[in-house]
């Protein structure tokens, strides 16, 4: 790592840690604005995008000495992130077609179900051929790459398998959009939906589990590191994104960032990201702009009376650490993309 990039990462990390421990929110806001200056070549995020540093009290997960170096200047992943933020931007796709389709890599429990419906309806109005999970002839459990061409694809796909399938069918160029949600809340939602609702092997109130039991459940049902599973190509196994000392971790991060560089990231909590996607894909601009007015599906398995202890929240924060960093990185990339299409952001939607 160059001296410049090393100092940039060190300064950014120092800002992150300092802002997280300030007593007053006003102080933290002031420092976060200082951390998020105008220099876009280093990784910068807003304070609200940074997970709180877990307290030592009731934290059941003890970090090793090597794990404590995650996302510091000594971590090779930080160099990958810096390189990612300097990669060329994807080109807008103003003529979506079967030879240059749009693929929505749907990250689970991140607010993407509504977008699948919007994309399907818009595709049908335009006379396009869509391949979208849960719509038309495509089942909700059809996770394999399709055997036919389409103009728009959407679902919980695995990047490598999907790209290879398109290549075999003569499609060598495609556009991508993927959705992010703040990892802490995405994992909470995943627990209620998948562990409680679908698999029925966990109590509605996670407080009935010990912290270690909660950790095991979240990993076993696939609630951890969802964006890595979709974008790295490692869908069928538990992601190594958090295994600090593992070569597999570097490989997962490298492939995830490489593929994410081809996508327009959407954020449930950031309406500007919908505008960026609308500018990138003007034929479907109305679909993306409509997302700003869509509410999350109600989770009927959530126990509102459950009093979750801080120890359990700490488990989730710890498990979400890698995903939090990817979320912040992808959000910074989104703001970069916004600058590329700034002149197109005021165009009227075309798919209503």
Backbone torsions as a table, in degrees:
resi	resn	phi	psi	omega
1	UNK	NA	136.5	-179.1
2	UNK	-69.0	159.4	179.2
3	UNK	-59.4	-40.0	-179.4
4	UNK	-62.7	-49.7	-176.7
5	UNK	-68.4	-33.5	177.2
6	UNK	-62.0	-44.8	178.6
7	UNK	-66.7	-36.6	179.7
8	UNK	-63.2	-46.5	180.0
9	UNK	-64.8	-41.3	-179.4
10	UNK	-62.8	-43.5	-180.0
11	UNK	-64.8	-41.9	-179.7
12	UNK	-63.5	-44.1	-179.8
13	UNK	-63.7	-39.9	178.5
14	UNK	-62.4	-42.2	177.3
15	UNK	-60.5	-44.7	-178.9
16	UNK	-57.2	-50.5	-176.7
17	UNK	-67.7	-38.9	-179.3
18	UNK	-65.5	-43.9	-178.2
19	UNK	-64.2	-30.7	-175.2
20	UNK	-74.9	-18.1	-176.1
21	UNK	-110.3	1.5	179.2
22	UNK	-66.2	144.9	-174.5
23	UNK	-70.7	-41.3	-175.3
24	UNK	-104.5	147.4	178.1
25	UNK	-64.9	-33.9	179.4
26	UNK	-62.4	-43.0	177.6
27	UNK	-62.3	-42.5	-179.6
28	UNK	-64.0	-40.8	179.0
29	UNK	-62.3	-42.7	179.5
30	UNK	-61.2	-44.3	-178.0
31	UNK	-70.1	-37.1	179.9
32	UNK	-64.9	-34.9	176.0
33	UNK	-65.8	-36.6	177.0
34	UNK	-65.4	-41.1	179.8
35	UNK	-65.1	-36.0	-175.2
36	UNK	-96.8	58.4	178.7
37	UNK	-71.1	-163.2	-174.3
38	UNK	-89.3	-4.5	-179.5
39	UNK	-77.0	106.9	-174.6
40	UNK	-90.9	1.0	-177.8
41	UNK	-82.3	-17.4	175.7
42	UNK	-105.5	159.7	-179.9
43	UNK	-71.9	119.9	-179.8
44	UNK	-133.7	137.9	178.2
45	UNK	-138.8	158.4	176.9
46	UNK	-78.2	156.5	-175.0
47	UNK	-58.9	-37.1	-176.6
48	UNK	-70.0	-11.7	178.9
49	UNK	-90.6	-4.0	-173.6
50	UNK	-100.7	125.9	179.3
51	UNK	-66.2	146.3	176.8
52	UNK	-65.6	142.6	176.4
53	UNK	-71.3	122.2	-177.9
54	UNK	-61.0	142.1	174.6
55	UNK	-73.8	160.4	179.2
56	UNK	-75.2	-21.0	-177.5
57	UNK	-70.4	130.8	175.5
58	UNK	60.0	20.5	176.6
59	UNK	-87.2	114.6	-174.5
60	UNK	-83.1	-18.8	-177.2
61	UNK	-95.5	117.0	-179.5
62	UNK	-99.2	124.8	-179.7
63	UNK	-78.2	143.6	172.5
64	UNK	-80.3	170.8	-179.8
65	UNK	-61.5	-37.6	-179.2
66	UNK	-71.2	-39.0	179.9
67	UNK	-63.7	-28.7	-179.9
68	UNK	-67.8	-12.3	179.0
69	UNK	-91.4	-0.1	179.3
70	UNK	-59.6	132.1	176.0
71	UNK	62.7	31.6	167.9
72	UNK	-109.1	-179.7	-179.2
73	UNK	-63.8	-15.2	179.2
74	UNK	-86.6	-7.5	-175.3
75	UNK	-88.9	121.2	179.4
76	UNK	-61.9	-23.0	178.1
77	UNK	-62.1	-32.2	179.4
78	UNK	-64.0	-34.0	176.2
79	UNK	-67.1	-39.6	176.8
80	UNK	-61.1	-42.3	-179.7
81	UNK	-63.8	-44.5	177.6
82	UNK	-59.6	-42.2	177.9
83	UNK	-65.6	-39.7	179.4
84	UNK	-59.5	-42.6	-177.3
85	UNK	-69.5	-11.2	177.2
86	UNK	-104.5	2.2	-179.6
87	UNK	-69.4	152.7	176.2
88	UNK	-59.8	152.0	179.8
89	UNK	-84.2	149.5	173.4
90	UNK	-67.0	154.6	179.2
91	UNK	-85.1	142.9	175.2
92	UNK	-58.4	148.0	177.5
93	UNK	-108.9	97.4	-177.1
94	UNK	-90.4	-7.2	179.0
95	UNK	-136.1	77.8	178.1
96	UNK	-66.0	132.7	-179.0
97	UNK	-156.2	174.1	-175.6
98	UNK	-66.6	-26.4	177.3
99	UNK	-85.8	-9.9	172.0
100	UNK	-145.5	72.5	-173.0
101	UNK	-77.6	169.9	171.3
102	UNK	-105.0	131.9	178.8
103	UNK	-118.0	125.2	174.2
104	UNK	-99.4	105.2	175.5
105	UNK	-81.8	98.6	-170.7
106	UNK	-83.0	111.2	174.1
107	UNK	-81.2	127.6	-174.1
108	UNK	-63.1	143.1	177.2
109	UNK	58.8	38.6	179.9
110	UNK	-128.0	20.5	175.6
111	UNK	80.9	25.8	-175.6
112	UNK	-95.0	-10.2	-177.7
113	UNK	-61.2	-40.4	179.2
114	UNK	-64.6	-37.0	179.3
115	UNK	-66.6	-36.6	177.0
116	UNK	-59.3	-43.7	179.2
117	UNK	-64.7	-43.7	179.7
118	UNK	-62.4	-42.2	180.0
119	UNK	-67.2	-38.2	178.5
120	UNK	-64.5	-48.1	-178.6
121	UNK	-62.7	-41.9	179.2
122	UNK	-65.5	-39.6	179.3
123	UNK	-63.5	-42.6	-179.6
124	UNK	-66.0	-38.5	178.2
125	UNK	-63.7	-33.6	-177.8
126	UNK	-86.4	-5.1	-178.4
127	UNK	77.5	18.3	178.0
128	UNK	-81.6	165.2	175.0
129	UNK	-101.9	107.2	179.5
130	UNK	-97.0	156.7	170.4
131	UNK	-129.9	95.6	-171.3
132	UNK	-132.2	124.5	-178.1
133	UNK	-55.3	135.9	177.1
134	UNK	79.0	6.3	-178.2
135	UNK	-132.3	145.6	-178.4
136	UNK	63.6	-134.3	-178.6
137	UNK	-88.5	3.6	-176.5
138	UNK	-94.1	123.0	-179.4
139	UNK	-77.1	162.2	-179.9
140	UNK	-70.8	-19.0	179.8
141	UNK	-104.0	13.9	177.8
142	UNK	-83.7	85.3	-177.4
143	UNK	-92.3	-13.3	-178.7
144	UNK	-74.9	156.2	177.5
145	UNK	-62.9	140.0	-176.6
146	UNK	-67.2	157.7	-179.9
147	UNK	-97.4	-0.2	179.3
148	UNK	-129.0	160.1	178.3
149	UNK	-77.3	153.2	175.3
150	UNK	-149.8	163.4	177.4
151	UNK	-87.7	-30.6	-179.7
152	UNK	-134.8	129.1	175.5
153	UNK	-118.1	145.7	176.1
154	UNK	-154.8	131.8	177.5
155	UNK	164.6	-177.7	179.2
156	UNK	-84.6	71.5	-174.9
157	UNK	-93.0	164.9	174.9
158	UNK	-106.8	127.4	-168.6
159	UNK	-56.6	-53.7	-173.1
160	UNK	-60.9	-49.2	-179.8
161	UNK	-60.6	-41.8	-177.0
162	UNK	-66.9	-47.7	-179.0
163	UNK	-63.7	-39.7	178.9
164	UNK	-65.6	-38.4	178.3
165	UNK	-63.9	-43.5	178.0
166	UNK	-62.9	-40.9	-179.3
167	UNK	-61.8	-40.9	178.6
168	UNK	-63.1	-24.8	-179.8
169	UNK	-98.0	14.2	174.5
170	UNK	84.3	10.9	178.5
171	UNK	-100.7	105.3	-176.4
172	UNK	-104.5	-4.4	-178.4
173	UNK	-137.8	128.5	177.2
174	UNK	-147.5	160.0	176.3
175	UNK	-103.8	157.5	-174.2
176	UNK	-138.9	142.3	168.5
177	UNK	-133.9	141.6	178.0
178	UNK	-140.4	154.3	-172.4
179	UNK	-112.3	137.8	177.2
180	UNK	-118.7	152.8	172.2
181	UNK	-138.1	151.2	178.8
182	UNK	-52.4	122.1	-169.4
183	UNK	-56.9	-39.0	-179.0
184	UNK	-56.8	-46.9	-177.6
185	UNK	-76.1	-30.9	176.8
186	UNK	-64.5	-41.9	-179.8
187	UNK	-67.0	-40.5	175.7
188	UNK	-58.4	-45.3	179.9
189	UNK	-65.0	-39.3	179.4
190	UNK	-63.4	-40.2	177.9
191	UNK	-57.9	-49.6	-176.6
192	UNK	-66.0	-41.1	-175.9
193	UNK	-77.1	-49.9	-170.4
194	UNK	-88.9	-51.3	-176.2
195	UNK	-70.7	-39.1	-177.6
196	UNK	-90.9	-51.3	-172.0
197	UNK	-78.4	-46.9	-174.5
198	UNK	-86.5	-54.1	-175.1
199	UNK	-87.0	-21.8	176.3
200	UNK	55.0	37.9	179.0
201	UNK	-119.9	23.4	177.0
202	UNK	-147.1	148.9	179.5
203	UNK	-70.3	150.5	177.7
204	UNK	-56.5	-39.2	178.4
205	UNK	-97.1	110.9	-176.9
206	UNK	-66.3	-14.7	178.3
207	UNK	-63.7	-18.0	178.0
208	UNK	-74.9	-12.0	176.1
209	UNK	-94.4	154.9	169.6
210	UNK	-77.2	162.4	177.4
211	UNK	-55.7	-40.7	180.0
212	UNK	-68.0	-38.4	176.8
213	UNK	-64.0	-41.3	178.6
214	UNK	-61.0	-44.5	179.1
215	UNK	-58.2	-46.1	-178.8
216	UNK	-62.9	-42.6	-179.5
217	UNK	-62.3	-47.4	-177.2
218	UNK	-61.6	-36.5	178.4
219	UNK	-73.9	-44.7	-174.5
220	UNK	-65.6	-34.1	-178.3
221	UNK	-91.0	3.2	174.7
222	UNK	79.2	33.4	179.5
223	UNK	-90.2	-3.4	-173.5
224	UNK	-107.1	138.5	173.8
225	UNK	61.1	39.7	-179.3
226	UNK	-54.6	-47.3	-178.2
227	UNK	-63.1	-30.3	176.6
228	UNK	-67.9	-38.0	179.6
229	UNK	-64.9	-39.4	-179.2
230	UNK	-74.4	-42.8	-167.8
231	UNK	-96.0	-22.8	-178.0
232	UNK	-83.9	-19.7	-174.5
233	UNK	94.0	4.6	-176.4
234	UNK	-101.0	49.8	-172.8
235	UNK	-68.5	-32.9	-169.8
236	UNK	-87.6	-3.8	-179.0
237	UNK	-130.2	163.7	175.5
238	UNK	-68.3	132.3	-176.8
239	UNK	-65.9	146.3	176.0
240	UNK	-96.3	18.1	-173.2
241	UNK	-60.2	-25.0	-178.2
242	UNK	-103.3	4.2	-179.7
243	UNK	-84.6	90.6	-167.8
244	UNK	-55.5	-46.6	-172.2
245	UNK	-84.5	1.3	-173.3
246	UNK	-92.0	138.0	172.0
247	UNK	-62.5	-30.6	179.2
248	UNK	-60.6	-33.5	178.7
249	UNK	-60.9	-46.6	179.4
250	UNK	-62.2	-38.7	-179.9
251	UNK	-66.5	-41.1	179.1
252	UNK	-64.6	-46.4	178.8
253	UNK	-62.7	-42.3	-177.8
254	UNK	-62.6	-47.7	-179.0
255	UNK	-69.1	-36.6	178.8
256	UNK	-63.3	-47.9	-179.5
257	UNK	-67.2	-37.8	178.5
258	UNK	-60.8	-43.6	-179.4
259	UNK	-76.3	-37.0	177.8
260	UNK	-61.3	-29.6	179.5
261	UNK	-61.8	-19.8	179.7
262	UNK	-90.6	-3.5	-171.9
263	UNK	-110.5	158.2	166.8
264	UNK	-98.2	116.1	-178.7
265	UNK	-83.1	134.8	174.8
266	UNK	-106.1	146.5	-179.9
267	UNK	-129.8	123.8	-178.6
268	UNK	-54.0	-34.7	-174.1
269	UNK	-94.5	2.3	-174.3
270	UNK	-129.8	96.6	-179.5
271	UNK	-57.6	-27.8	179.8
272	UNK	-61.0	-29.5	180.0
273	UNK	-67.0	-32.3	176.5
274	UNK	-66.2	-36.6	178.1
275	UNK	-67.5	-36.9	177.6
276	UNK	-63.6	-45.8	178.6
277	UNK	-62.8	-38.3	178.4
278	UNK	-62.4	-37.8	178.4
279	UNK	-73.0	-34.4	179.6
280	UNK	-71.5	-32.8	-176.9
281	UNK	-129.0	73.1	-171.3
282	UNK	-61.6	-26.3	178.3
283	UNK	-65.8	-21.6	-178.9
284	UNK	-119.5	22.8	-174.2
285	UNK	-59.7	-39.0	179.8
286	UNK	-61.4	-36.0	178.7
287	UNK	-63.3	-45.3	-178.0
288	UNK	-71.5	-40.2	179.9
289	UNK	-65.9	-30.0	179.1
290	UNK	-66.9	-22.5	-178.9
291	UNK	-61.5	-28.4	-178.7
292	UNK	-64.3	-17.1	-177.1
293	UNK	-110.4	10.2	-177.3
294	UNK	-99.9	134.5	177.0
295	UNK	-94.0	155.4	176.1
296	UNK	-65.4	148.0	173.7
297	UNK	-62.1	139.1	179.7
298	UNK	-68.8	132.9	179.3
299	UNK	-90.4	103.7	-174.4
300	UNK	-74.0	-11.2	-179.0
301	UNK	-94.2	1.4	-178.4
302	UNK	-80.3	131.9	179.3
303	UNK	-96.3	101.3	-175.1
304	UNK	-66.6	-19.7	-178.7
305	UNK	-90.7	0.8	-178.2
306	UNK	-74.0	125.5	178.5
307	UNK	-97.2	95.7	-174.5
308	UNK	-81.5	124.8	-179.0
309	UNK	-74.4	159.7	-179.0
310	UNK	-60.8	-31.8	179.7
311	UNK	-59.4	-35.6	179.9
312	UNK	-74.4	-38.9	175.3
313	UNK	-61.9	-36.6	179.0
314	UNK	-65.0	-37.6	175.9
315	UNK	-59.7	-45.2	-179.0
316	UNK	-65.2	-43.4	178.5
317	UNK	-59.6	-41.2	-179.2
318	UNK	-65.3	-45.6	179.9
319	UNK	-66.5	-27.1	-176.5
320	UNK	-86.9	-0.1	-170.2
321	UNK	-57.2	-47.9	-179.3
322	UNK	-67.8	-40.7	179.3
323	UNK	-66.0	-35.6	176.6
324	UNK	-61.1	-42.4	179.9
325	UNK	-66.5	-40.8	177.9
326	UNK	-65.8	-39.4	177.6
327	UNK	-58.3	-48.6	-179.6
328	UNK	-64.0	-39.0	179.3
329	UNK	-65.8	-45.3	179.8
330	UNK	-64.5	-35.0	179.7
331	UNK	-68.4	-39.2	175.7
332	UNK	-62.2	-40.8	177.4
333	UNK	-61.0	-40.0	179.2
334	UNK	-59.2	-42.1	178.7
335	UNK	-66.2	-32.7	174.0
336	UNK	-63.4	-45.4	179.5
337	UNK	-62.6	-35.4	179.3
338	UNK	-59.8	-38.6	178.8
339	UNK	-65.6	-29.9	179.9
340	UNK	-69.4	-36.6	-174.1
341	UNK	-110.8	20.0	-175.3
342	UNK	-55.2	-38.2	-176.8
343	UNK	-71.5	-14.0	-177.1
344	UNK	-100.2	-3.7	-169.5
345	UNK	-70.6	-18.6	-176.0
346	UNK	-96.5	4.6	-179.3
347	UNK	-69.3	150.5	-178.7
348	UNK	-74.6	147.3	176.8
349	UNK	-63.3	149.9	-174.1
350	UNK	-116.1	-4.3	-172.0
351	UNK	-110.8	19.2	174.2
352	UNK	-97.1	NA	NA
